[in-house]
Amino acid sequence: MASEELGLNHHLDTACNTSPEGTDLGLSEEEPEMENVLTETESAEVGGDTKHDESSEEQTYSQETLDMYLINLHRIDKDVRRCDRTYWYFTPENLEKLRNIMCSYVWQHLDTGYVQGMCDLLAPLLVILDDEVMAFSCFTELMKRMNQNFPHGGAMDSHFANMRSLIQILDSELFELMQQNGDYTHFYFCYRWFLLDFKREMVYDDVFSVWETIWAAKHMSSEHFVLFFALALVETYRDIILENNMDFTDIIKFFNEMAERHNVPQVMTMARDLVHKVQTLIENK
């Protein structure tokens, strides 16, 4: 269901391609220091062994390309080490698989490189598939959609604008509260949700079911099911938000504390109901 079909033509005045100021995403990282030379191991990862068989074609890469890949290696290593450290699957051996896949993907997409959060999107695929080749293939397909949510894409603007329109149409009382309490109808508190397909908001079993529903919904009900799941997360707690007269800081803190504690089947049911509600409104228009 395209946003045009919903009549969602509002747009944010503020660009939201990067993490909105004041939003605690838990995704910050320091810029790595650049090394002057590649280690022997890293050289092999980048361009293979420098010694070629006589029958093989020699391939060379510019120093700029190698330097850029080295920077990305540092970023990947930093994120891999801290990826879901408490989850049983991520033994040192499986973390190495995660690193291998990410390094291969970034080498093929060096124009955008590694962006923090990509490991979060790869991890559930590796857990469920437990196969490097399959996980790499699926991750590559997933990133065709998710790439637009990262700073180099432009999808966040649309997500925020559509959330604003949906809440205004479906829950005017909550919309008015959000406007009056510092006006957080920009929906920046949803940034992490859209960036990672809600992965940080749920435990793994729920991630699997929600991701499968998002993928299936494209063919069954709405290709923008992520919007309705995000709206359902908000609507699930609307009474709490209203009763506590929450402002922007309150709602960020609330949802950070609720991470991995949501009743996901309940939220999923509400999301489906919201899809049907909007479809009915469009049909009766």
Secondary structure, DSSP 4 states (H G I P E B T S, - for coil): --TTTTT-----SS--SSPPTT---S---PPPPPPSS--HHHHHHHH--S---TTSPP----HHHHHHHHHHHHHHHHHHHTTTTTSTT--HHHHHHHHHHHHHHHHHTTTT---TTHHHHHHHHHHHH--HHHHHHHHHHHHHHHGGGSTTS-HHHHHHHHHHHHHHHH-HHHHHHHHHTT--TT-GGGHHHHHTTTGGGS-HHHHHHHHHHHHHHHHHT-TTHHHHHHHHHHHHTHHHHHHTT--HHHHHHHHHHHTT-S-HHHHHHHHHHHHHHHHHHHHT-
